[in-house]
Amino acid sequence: MTGRNGWRVTFDVVTEESAEAGDVAESGFLDSRGWRVPAIIGAETPGVDMTLSEAMALVSPIEDCGAWWRDGGATDRIGDVESRSIHPPQSITCASYARVSRLLGVKR
């Protein structure tokens, strides 16, 4: 964990073209201000760790994916769909994960 509390928010953007190819058009992290930070495979991504409170300000999860929580996605004015997820610190225990799931009001 590089800083803060180690919570991270990721995003995926699916366009009509990327959906046809079965892919995403863009993905990466959000920083605590909601700014997009590209993910580089195999590289550290500094500046994206945040508190749970900061992560909750960026994502309204509706689904427990088992190791993270995901929102339902939002469609912008041109039809692109952006989905966001909250990822807990790697050191989270199963009991703490379950408590956060209850706090977020999502079930598996």
FITI-426100 format. One record per atom (N, C-alpha, C): residue number from 1; atom name; y, x, z. Coordinates in nm, 2 decimals, always signed. Atoms other than C-alpha are relative to their C-alpha. Last residue first. Example, Ala and Ser with C-alpha at 12.3 -4.5 7.8 and 13.67 -1.06 7.14 Angstrom:
{pos=2, site=N, north=-0.11, east=-0.09, up=+0.00}
{pos=2, site=CA, north=-0.11, east=+1.37, up=+0.71}
{pos=2, site=C, north=+0.11, east=-0.08, up=+0.08}
{pos=1, site=N, north=-0.12, east=+0.09, up=+0.00}
{pos=1, site=CA, north=-0.45, east=+1.23, up=+0.78}
{pos=1, site=C, north=+0.12, east=+0.09, up=+0.00}
END
This chain:
{pos=108, site=N, north=+0.09, east=-0.06, up=+0.10}
{pos=108, site=CA, north=-1.06, east=-2.36, up=-0.33}
{pos=108, site=C, north=-0.07, east=-0.11, up=-0.08}
{pos=107, site=N, north=+0.14, east=-0.01, up=-0.03}
{pos=107, site=CA, north=-0.79, east=-2.53, up=-0.14}
{pos=107, site=C, north=-0.07, east=+0.06, up=-0.12}
{pos=106, site=N, north=+0.09, east=+0.00, up=+0.12}
{pos=106, site=CA, north=-0.41, east=-2.49, up=-0.14}
{pos=106, site=C, north=-0.15, east=+0.01, up=+0.05}
{pos=105, site=N, north=+0.04, east=+0.14, up=+0.03}
{pos=105, site=CA, north=-0.16, east=-2.59, up=+0.13}
{pos=105, site=C, north=-0.09, east=-0.01, up=-0.12}
{pos=104, site=N, north=-0.05, east=+0.04, up=+0.13}
{pos=104, site=CA, north=+0.02, east=-2.25, up=+0.12}
{pos=104, site=C, north=-0.04, east=-0.14, up=-0.04}
{pos=103, site=N, north=-0.15, east=-0.01, up=+0.00}
{pos=103, site=CA, north=-0.02, east=-2.21, up=+0.50}
{pos=103, site=C, north=+0.06, east=-0.05, up=-0.14}
{pos=102, site=N, north=-0.04, east=+0.12, up=-0.07}
{pos=102, site=CA, north=-0.39, east=-2.32, up=+0.47}
{pos=102, site=C, north=+0.15, east=-0.01, up=+0.00}
{pos=101, site=N, north=+0.04, east=+0.12, up=+0.09}
{pos=101, site=CA, north=-0.45, east=-2.06, up=+0.20}
{pos=101, site=C, north=+0.05, east=-0.13, up=+0.07}
{pos=100, site=N, north=-0.11, east=+0.00, up=+0.10}
{pos=100, site=CA, north=-0.26, east=-1.80, up=+0.42}
{pos=100, site=C, north=-0.03, east=-0.12, up=-0.09}
{pos=99, site=N, north=-0.12, east=+0.05, up=-0.07}
{pos=99, site=CA, north=-0.50, east=-1.88, up=+0.71}
{pos=99, site=C, north=+0.12, east=-0.01, up=-0.10}
{pos=98, site=N, north=+0.02, east=+0.14, up=-0.02}
{pos=98, site=CA, north=-0.80, east=-1.84, up=+0.48}
{pos=98, site=C, north=+0.12, east=-0.06, up=+0.07}
{pos=97, site=N, north=-0.01, east=+0.06, up=+0.13}
{pos=97, site=CA, north=-0.68, east=-1.50, up=+0.36}
{pos=97, site=C, north=-0.01, east=-0.15, up=+0.02}
{pos=96, site=N, north=-0.14, east=+0.01, up=+0.04}
{pos=96, site=CA, north=-0.62, east=-1.40, up=+0.72}
{pos=96, site=C, north=+0.02, east=-0.07, up=-0.13}
{pos=95, site=N, north=-0.06, east=+0.10, up=-0.08}
{pos=95, site=CA, north=-0.98, east=-1.49, up=+0.81}
{pos=95, site=C, north=+0.15, east=-0.01, up=-0.03}
{pos=94, site=N, north=+0.04, east=+0.14, up=+0.05}
{pos=94, site=CA, north=-1.12, east=-1.31, up=+0.51}
{pos=94, site=C, north=+0.07, east=-0.10, up=+0.08}
{pos=93, site=N, north=+0.14, east=+0.04, up=-0.05}
{pos=93, site=CA, north=-0.92, east=-1.00, up=+0.61}
{pos=93, site=C, north=-0.03, east=-0.14, up=-0.06}
{pos=92, site=N, north=+0.00, east=+0.13, up=-0.06}
{pos=92, site=CA, north=-0.62, east=-0.86, up=+0.41}
{pos=92, site=C, north=-0.15, east=-0.04, up=+0.04}
{pos=91, site=N, north=+0.06, east=+0.00, up=-0.14}
{pos=91, site=CA, north=-0.63, east=-0.49, up=+0.35}
{pos=91, site=C, north=-0.02, east=-0.13, up=+0.07}
{pos=90, site=N, north=+0.14, east=-0.03, up=+0.01}
{pos=90, site=CA, north=-0.58, east=-0.51, up=-0.03}
{pos=90, site=C, north=-0.07, east=+0.00, up=+0.14}
{pos=89, site=N, north=+0.03, east=-0.15, up=-0.02}
{pos=89, site=CA, north=-0.25, east=-0.68, up=+0.03}
{pos=89, site=C, north=-0.15, east=+0.02, up=-0.01}
{pos=88, site=N, north=-0.02, east=-0.05, up=-0.14}
{pos=88, site=CA, north=-0.24, east=-1.04, up=-0.10}
{pos=88, site=C, north=-0.02, east=+0.15, up=+0.00}
{pos=87, site=N, north=+0.11, east=-0.08, up=-0.03}
{pos=87, site=CA, north=-0.18, east=-1.14, up=-0.47}
{pos=87, site=C, north=+0.02, east=+0.06, up=+0.14}
{pos=86, site=N, north=-0.03, east=-0.08, up=-0.12}
{pos=86, site=CA, north=+0.05, east=-1.43, up=-0.55}
{pos=86, site=C, north=-0.13, east=+0.08, up=+0.03}
{pos=85, site=N, north=+0.10, east=+0.00, up=-0.11}
{pos=85, site=CA, north=+0.01, east=-1.57, up=-0.90}
{pos=85, site=C, north=+0.05, east=+0.09, up=+0.11}
{pos=84, site=N, north=-0.02, east=-0.11, up=-0.10}
{pos=84, site=CA, north=+0.25, east=-1.68, up=-1.17}
{pos=84, site=C, north=-0.11, east=-0.01, up=+0.11}
{pos=83, site=N, north=+0.08, east=+0.02, up=-0.12}
{pos=83, site=CA, north=+0.19, east=-1.87, up=-1.50}
{pos=83, site=C, north=+0.03, east=+0.11, up=+0.10}
{pos=82, site=N, north=+0.01, east=-0.11, up=-0.09}
{pos=82, site=CA, north=+0.45, east=-1.88, up=-1.78}
{pos=82, site=C, north=-0.08, east=-0.04, up=+0.12}
{pos=81, site=N, north=+0.05, east=+0.04, up=-0.14}
{pos=81, site=CA, north=+0.39, east=-2.12, up=-2.07}
{pos=81, site=C, north=-0.01, east=+0.13, up=+0.08}
{pos=80, site=N, north=+0.08, east=-0.11, up=-0.07}
{pos=80, site=CA, north=+0.59, east=-2.07, up=-2.39}
{pos=80, site=C, north=-0.04, east=-0.05, up=+0.14}
{pos=79, site=N, north=+0.14, east=+0.02, up=+0.00}
{pos=79, site=CA, north=+0.69, east=-2.40, up=-2.56}
{pos=79, site=C, north=-0.09, east=+0.11, up=+0.06}
{pos=78, site=N, north=+0.06, east=-0.03, up=+0.13}
{pos=78, site=CA, north=+1.04, east=-2.32, up=-2.68}
{pos=78, site=C, north=-0.15, east=-0.01, up=+0.00}
{pos=77, site=N, north=-0.05, east=+0.08, up=+0.11}
{pos=77, site=CA, north=+1.22, east=-2.49, up=-2.39}
{pos=77, site=C, north=-0.06, east=+0.03, up=-0.14}
{pos=76, site=N, north=-0.14, east=-0.01, up=+0.02}
{pos=76, site=CA, north=+1.00, east=-2.33, up=-2.12}
{pos=76, site=C, north=+0.04, east=-0.08, up=-0.12}
{pos=75, site=N, north=-0.03, east=-0.01, up=+0.14}
{pos=75, site=CA, north=+0.67, east=-2.45, up=-2.00}
{pos=75, site=C, north=+0.15, east=+0.01, up=-0.02}
{pos=74, site=N, north=-0.12, east=+0.07, up=+0.04}
{pos=74, site=CA, north=+0.57, east=-2.38, up=-1.64}
{pos=74, site=C, north=+0.03, east=+0.02, up=-0.15}
{pos=73, site=N, north=-0.06, east=-0.05, up=+0.13}
{pos=73, site=CA, north=+0.23, east=-2.27, up=-1.51}
{pos=73, site=C, north=+0.12, east=-0.09, up=-0.03}
{pos=72, site=N, north=+0.05, east=+0.08, up=+0.11}
{pos=72, site=CA, north=+0.01, east=-2.45, up=-1.25}
{pos=72, site=C, north=+0.06, east=+0.04, up=-0.14}
{pos=71, site=N, north=-0.07, east=+0.13, up=+0.02}
{pos=71, site=CA, north=+0.06, east=-2.19, up=-0.98}
{pos=71, site=C, north=-0.05, east=-0.07, up=-0.12}
{pos=70, site=N, north=-0.06, east=+0.01, up=+0.13}
{pos=70, site=CA, north=-0.20, east=-1.93, up=-0.88}
{pos=70, site=C, north=+0.08, east=-0.13, up=+0.00}
{pos=69, site=N, north=-0.04, east=+0.13, up=+0.02}
{pos=69, site=CA, north=-0.33, east=-1.79, up=-0.55}
{pos=69, site=C, north=+0.09, east=-0.02, up=-0.12}
{pos=68, site=N, north=-0.14, east=+0.02, up=+0.02}
{pos=68, site=CA, north=-0.53, east=-1.47, up=-0.51}
{pos=68, site=C, north=+0.03, east=-0.15, up=-0.02}
{pos=67, site=N, north=-0.05, east=-0.13, up=-0.04}
{pos=67, site=CA, north=-0.88, east=-1.34, up=-0.42}
{pos=67, site=C, north=+0.15, east=+0.00, up=-0.02}
{pos=66, site=N, north=+0.10, east=-0.08, up=-0.07}
{pos=66, site=CA, north=-1.07, east=-1.67, up=-0.44}
{pos=66, site=C, north=+0.05, east=+0.13, up=+0.05}
{pos=65, site=N, north=+0.10, east=-0.06, up=+0.10}
{pos=65, site=CA, north=-0.87, east=-1.84, up=-0.71}
{pos=65, site=C, north=-0.10, east=+0.09, up=+0.07}
{pos=64, site=N, north=+0.05, east=-0.12, up=-0.06}
{pos=64, site=CA, north=-0.69, east=-2.07, up=-0.47}
{pos=64, site=C, north=-0.11, east=+0.05, up=-0.09}
{pos=63, site=N, north=+0.14, east=-0.04, up=+0.01}
{pos=63, site=CA, north=-0.49, east=-2.31, up=-0.68}
{pos=63, site=C, north=-0.04, east=+0.12, up=+0.07}
{pos=62, site=N, north=+0.07, east=+0.13, up=-0.01}
{pos=62, site=CA, north=-0.16, east=-2.50, up=-0.64}
{pos=62, site=C, north=-0.15, east=+0.03, up=+0.00}
{pos=61, site=N, north=+0.14, east=+0.00, up=+0.03}
{pos=61, site=CA, north=+0.07, east=-2.20, up=-0.57}
{pos=61, site=C, north=-0.06, east=-0.14, up=+0.01}
{pos=60, site=N, north=+0.05, east=+0.12, up=-0.08}
{pos=60, site=CA, north=+0.44, east=-2.24, up=-0.57}
{pos=60, site=C, north=-0.14, east=-0.02, up=-0.04}
{pos=59, site=N, north=+0.12, east=+0.07, up=+0.05}
{pos=59, site=CA, north=+0.55, east=-1.89, up=-0.68}
{pos=59, site=C, north=-0.03, east=-0.12, up=+0.09}
{pos=58, site=N, north=+0.02, east=-0.01, up=+0.15}
{pos=58, site=CA, north=+0.88, east=-1.70, up=-0.66}
{pos=58, site=C, north=-0.12, east=-0.08, up=-0.06}
{pos=57, site=N, north=-0.12, east=+0.04, up=+0.07}
{pos=57, site=CA, north=+1.00, east=-1.79, up=-0.31}
{pos=57, site=C, north=-0.01, east=+0.00, up=-0.15}
{pos=56, site=N, north=+0.00, east=+0.15, up=+0.00}
{pos=56, site=CA, north=+0.64, east=-1.77, up=-0.18}
{pos=56, site=C, north=+0.13, east=-0.05, up=-0.07}
{pos=55, site=N, north=+0.09, east=+0.05, up=+0.11}
{pos=55, site=CA, north=+0.64, east=-1.40, up=-0.29}
{pos=55, site=C, north=+0.00, east=-0.15, up=-0.01}
{pos=54, site=N, north=-0.07, east=-0.03, up=+0.13}
{pos=54, site=CA, north=+0.96, east=-1.33, up=-0.08}
{pos=54, site=C, north=-0.09, east=-0.05, up=-0.12}
{pos=53, site=N, north=-0.11, east=+0.09, up=+0.02}
{pos=53, site=CA, north=+0.80, east=-1.50, up=+0.22}
{pos=53, site=C, north=+0.07, east=+0.02, up=-0.13}
{pos=52, site=N, north=+0.06, east=+0.13, up=+0.04}
{pos=52, site=CA, north=+0.48, east=-1.31, up=+0.18}
{pos=52, site=C, north=+0.11, east=-0.10, up=-0.02}
{pos=51, site=N, north=+0.05, east=+0.07, up=-0.11}
{pos=51, site=CA, north=+0.68, east=-0.98, up=+0.19}
{pos=51, site=C, north=-0.06, east=-0.13, up=-0.05}
{pos=50, site=N, north=-0.10, east=+0.08, up=-0.07}
{pos=50, site=CA, north=+0.72, east=-0.76, up=-0.11}
{pos=50, site=C, north=-0.07, east=-0.07, up=+0.12}
{pos=49, site=N, north=+0.05, east=+0.05, up=-0.13}
{pos=49, site=CA, north=+0.55, east=-0.49, up=-0.31}
{pos=49, site=C, north=+0.11, east=-0.08, up=+0.07}
{pos=48, site=N, north=+0.04, east=+0.14, up=+0.02}
{pos=48, site=CA, north=+0.69, east=-0.46, up=-0.67}
{pos=48, site=C, north=-0.07, east=-0.06, up=+0.13}
{pos=47, site=N, north=-0.11, east=+0.10, up=-0.01}
{pos=47, site=CA, north=+0.90, east=-0.15, up=-0.64}
{pos=47, site=C, north=-0.04, east=-0.15, up=-0.01}
{pos=46, site=N, north=-0.09, east=+0.00, up=-0.12}
{pos=46, site=CA, north=+0.65, east=+0.10, up=-0.76}
{pos=46, site=C, north=+0.10, east=-0.11, up=-0.01}
{pos=45, site=N, north=-0.11, east=+0.08, up=+0.03}
{pos=45, site=CA, north=+0.38, east=+0.01, up=-1.02}
{pos=45, site=C, north=+0.09, east=-0.01, up=+0.12}
{pos=44, site=N, north=-0.06, east=+0.07, up=-0.11}
{pos=44, site=CA, north=+0.12, east=+0.28, up=-1.01}
{pos=44, site=C, north=+0.12, east=-0.08, up=-0.05}
{pos=43, site=N, north=-0.12, east=-0.06, up=-0.06}
{pos=43, site=CA, north=-0.04, east=+0.37, up=-1.34}
{pos=43, site=C, north=+0.04, east=-0.09, up=+0.12}
{pos=42, site=N, north=+0.03, east=-0.13, up=-0.05}
{pos=42, site=CA, north=-0.39, east=+0.31, up=-1.48}
{pos=42, site=C, north=+0.12, east=+0.06, up=+0.07}
{pos=41, site=N, north=+0.13, east=-0.02, up=-0.04}
{pos=41, site=CA, north=-0.28, east=+0.02, up=-1.70}
{pos=41, site=C, north=-0.02, east=+0.14, up=+0.05}
{pos=40, site=N, north=+0.06, east=-0.11, up=+0.08}
{pos=40, site=CA, north=+0.09, east=-0.01, up=-1.72}
{pos=40, site=C, north=-0.14, east=+0.03, up=+0.06}
{pos=39, site=N, north=+0.12, east=-0.07, up=-0.06}
{pos=39, site=CA, north=+0.22, east=-0.34, up=-1.59}
{pos=39, site=C, north=-0.05, east=+0.10, up=-0.09}
{pos=38, site=N, north=+0.12, east=-0.01, up=+0.07}
{pos=38, site=CA, north=+0.57, east=-0.44, up=-1.70}
{pos=38, site=C, north=-0.11, east=+0.08, up=+0.07}
{pos=37, site=N, north=+0.03, east=-0.14, up=+0.00}
{pos=37, site=CA, north=+0.82, east=-0.54, up=-1.44}
{pos=37, site=C, north=-0.13, east=+0.02, up=-0.07}
{pos=36, site=N, north=+0.13, east=-0.04, up=+0.06}
{pos=36, site=CA, north=+0.98, east=-0.88, up=-1.48}
{pos=36, site=C, north=-0.01, east=+0.15, up=+0.00}
{pos=35, site=N, north=-0.01, east=-0.08, up=+0.12}
{pos=35, site=CA, north=+1.27, east=-0.96, up=-1.24}
{pos=35, site=C, north=-0.13, east=+0.05, up=-0.05}
{pos=34, site=N, north=+0.05, east=+0.08, up=+0.12}
{pos=34, site=CA, north=+1.21, east=-1.23, up=-0.99}
{pos=34, site=C, north=+0.01, east=+0.07, up=-0.13}
{pos=33, site=N, north=-0.11, east=+0.08, up=+0.06}
{pos=33, site=CA, north=+1.44, east=-1.08, up=-0.72}
{pos=33, site=C, north=-0.05, east=-0.08, up=-0.12}
{pos=32, site=N, north=-0.05, east=+0.11, up=-0.10}
{pos=32, site=CA, north=+1.14, east=-0.97, up=-0.51}
{pos=32, site=C, north=+0.12, east=-0.08, up=-0.05}
{pos=31, site=N, north=-0.05, east=-0.06, up=-0.13}
{pos=31, site=CA, north=+0.99, east=-0.78, up=-0.81}
{pos=31, site=C, north=+0.06, east=-0.12, up=+0.08}
{pos=30, site=N, north=-0.14, east=+0.04, up=-0.03}
{pos=30, site=CA, north=+0.78, east=-0.97, up=-1.06}
{pos=30, site=C, north=+0.04, east=+0.08, up=+0.12}
{pos=29, site=N, north=-0.04, east=+0.03, up=-0.13}
{pos=29, site=CA, north=+0.47, east=-0.80, up=-1.21}
{pos=29, site=C, north=+0.14, east=-0.06, up=+0.01}
{pos=28, site=N, north=-0.05, east=-0.11, up=-0.09}
{pos=28, site=CA, north=+0.31, east=-0.78, up=-1.55}
{pos=28, site=C, north=+0.03, east=-0.05, up=+0.14}
{pos=27, site=N, north=+0.05, east=+0.01, up=-0.14}
{pos=27, site=CA, north=+0.21, east=-0.99, up=-1.84}
{pos=27, site=C, north=+0.06, east=+0.11, up=+0.07}
{pos=26, site=N, north=-0.07, east=-0.10, up=-0.09}
{pos=26, site=CA, north=+0.33, east=-1.07, up=-2.20}
{pos=26, site=C, north=-0.06, east=-0.02, up=+0.14}
{pos=25, site=N, north=-0.10, east=-0.07, up=+0.08}
{pos=25, site=CA, north=+0.19, east=-1.25, up=-2.51}
{pos=25, site=C, north=+0.07, east=+0.11, up=+0.09}
{pos=24, site=N, north=-0.14, east=+0.03, up=-0.06}
{pos=24, site=CA, north=-0.13, east=-1.35, up=-2.34}
{pos=24, site=C, north=+0.10, east=+0.08, up=-0.08}
{pos=23, site=N, north=-0.06, east=-0.11, up=-0.08}
{pos=23, site=CA, north=-0.46, east=-1.36, up=-2.53}
{pos=23, site=C, north=+0.13, east=-0.05, up=+0.06}
{pos=22, site=N, north=+0.08, east=-0.01, up=-0.13}
{pos=22, site=CA, north=-0.71, east=-1.60, up=-2.70}
{pos=22, site=C, north=+0.06, east=+0.11, up=+0.09}
{pos=21, site=N, north=+0.07, east=-0.13, up=+0.00}
{pos=21, site=CA, north=-0.56, east=-1.52, up=-3.05}
{pos=21, site=C, north=-0.09, east=+0.01, up=+0.13}
{pos=20, site=N, north=+0.09, east=+0.01, up=+0.11}
{pos=20, site=CA, north=-0.45, east=-1.89, up=-3.09}
{pos=20, site=C, north=-0.09, east=+0.13, up=-0.01}
{pos=19, site=N, north=+0.11, east=+0.09, up=-0.03}
{pos=19, site=CA, north=-0.31, east=-1.87, up=-2.74}
{pos=19, site=C, north=-0.10, east=-0.01, up=-0.11}
{pos=18, site=N, north=+0.09, east=-0.08, up=-0.09}
{pos=18, site=CA, north=-0.11, east=-1.56, up=-2.83}
{pos=18, site=C, north=-0.12, east=-0.09, up=+0.04}
{pos=17, site=N, north=+0.07, east=-0.11, up=+0.08}
{pos=17, site=CA, north=+0.05, east=-1.74, up=-3.13}
{pos=17, site=C, north=-0.10, east=+0.07, up=+0.09}
{pos=16, site=N, north=+0.09, east=+0.07, up=+0.09}
{pos=16, site=CA, north=+0.14, east=-2.06, up=-2.93}
{pos=16, site=C, north=-0.09, east=+0.11, up=-0.08}
{pos=15, site=N, north=-0.07, east=+0.07, up=+0.11}
{pos=15, site=CA, north=+0.28, east=-1.84, up=-2.66}
{pos=15, site=C, north=-0.10, east=-0.07, up=-0.08}
{pos=14, site=N, north=+0.08, east=+0.03, up=+0.12}
{pos=14, site=CA, north=+0.12, east=-1.75, up=-2.33}
{pos=14, site=C, north=+0.09, east=-0.08, up=-0.10}
{pos=13, site=N, north=-0.06, east=+0.09, up=+0.09}
{pos=13, site=CA, north=+0.32, east=-1.57, up=-2.06}
{pos=13, site=C, north=-0.09, east=-0.02, up=-0.12}
{pos=12, site=N, north=+0.06, east=-0.01, up=+0.14}
{pos=12, site=CA, north=+0.14, east=-1.41, up=-1.77}
{pos=12, site=C, north=+0.08, east=-0.10, up=-0.08}
{pos=11, site=N, north=-0.03, east=+0.11, up=+0.09}
{pos=11, site=CA, north=+0.30, east=-1.33, up=-1.43}
{pos=11, site=C, north=-0.08, east=+0.02, up=-0.13}
{pos=10, site=N, north=+0.02, east=-0.03, up=+0.14}
{pos=10, site=CA, north=+0.21, east=-1.13, up=-1.13}
{pos=10, site=C, north=+0.04, east=-0.12, up=-0.08}
{pos=9, site=N, north=+0.00, east=+0.12, up=+0.09}
{pos=9, site=CA, north=+0.34, east=-1.15, up=-0.77}
{pos=9, site=C, north=-0.02, east=+0.05, up=-0.14}
{pos=8, site=N, north=-0.04, east=-0.02, up=+0.13}
{pos=8, site=CA, north=+0.25, east=-0.88, up=-0.51}
{pos=8, site=C, north=+0.00, east=-0.14, up=-0.08}
{pos=7, site=N, north=+0.02, east=+0.12, up=+0.09}
{pos=7, site=CA, north=+0.22, east=-0.88, up=-0.14}
{pos=7, site=C, north=+0.06, east=+0.03, up=-0.13}
{pos=6, site=N, north=+0.11, east=-0.01, up=+0.10}
{pos=6, site=CA, north=+0.20, east=-0.53, up=+0.01}
{pos=6, site=C, north=-0.03, east=-0.12, up=-0.08}
{pos=5, site=N, north=+0.12, east=+0.05, up=-0.06}
{pos=5, site=CA, north=+0.40, east=-0.59, up=+0.33}
{pos=5, site=C, north=-0.12, east=+0.01, up=-0.10}
{pos=4, site=N, north=-0.02, east=+0.14, up=-0.04}
{pos=4, site=CA, north=+0.70, east=-0.38, up=+0.24}
{pos=4, site=C, north=-0.13, east=-0.04, up=+0.07}
{pos=3, site=N, north=-0.12, east=+0.04, up=-0.07}
{pos=3, site=CA, north=+0.58, east=-0.05, up=+0.09}
{pos=3, site=C, north=+0.00, east=-0.15, up=+0.03}
{pos=2, site=N, north=-0.11, east=-0.09, up=+0.02}
{pos=2, site=CA, north=+0.33, east=+0.15, up=-0.11}
{pos=2, site=C, north=+0.12, east=-0.04, up=+0.08}
{pos=1, site=N, north=-0.12, east=+0.09, up=+0.00}
{pos=1, site=CA, north=+0.00, east=+0.00, up=+0.00}
{pos=1, site=C, north=+0.12, east=+0.09, up=+0.00}
END
